């Protein structure tokens, strides 16, 4: 193993290689959105710090220390999360962990404590601060945080921050394929990459979420079916779908905008590159050939209907009238051929 086996985050890896080769205590902060890979990197960093025969690239992966970490039984490696379904880490638990951490390590030369800082109250942070101010020489802290504005300034001034950046498309596809999506097409993984803003954890949970798959297909098909739908189908069935999924309206609107955008791209040029729904390219092409009389102006007007919905939903307009209005506008534009 070693840092080179992890995909992406080259800047973080390069700094970690140098940091973990130094002796002495240190306190790190991994910052970046949830699902970006902070836990995975923290585990590899701990391995590098505790490894009996570290290499230039980090942990050896085969010494007893590395094997204990893989098995989840290393006595000098502690991951701190809330227990018993609590929202935050209990201050009493953290006090015990910090107290134990001050005692010398058992099998490695150091101890590594990884703390999910998103789950720390200000009391917890104050307790942690005392240990960060005068850490025992063997102690390494790694704080994981998706929103550093939640952390006390005094904590931020005591840690070395390593910000995690987004992954490239190729890195994302490799990560997804290595994590259970080996059978998925590249086009589908590209869609998930875009929809998850290149956050692997989010893309992987969408991939396994049947509700999301249903939603995505429903909205895509809705646009494809729109020219054939009657006024009442739109006003009753389709409105009801949006009403039932009101809590996920932001996702539905994004899917709607993406599908309309893809149609616009397919009307503008014969074989457009970079479709959002590139795994549904054939259906988009069929739509264009079946609805020749539509123009880019119609599609642009349909896209505007979504923008108008978003604007109106910020003022006090009822969801029902706003949503029906949007759907009817889109319907009117995409049914152009039959009206004319
Ligand atoms: Zn090792």
Boltz pocket constraint, residues with backbone or C-beta under 6 A from the ligand:
constraints:
  - pocket:
      binder: B
      contacts: [[A, 47], [A, 51], [A, 52], [A, 53], [A, 54], [A, 59], [A, 60], [A, 61], [A, 62], [A, 63], [A, 64], [A, 65], [A, 66]]
      max_distance: 6.0
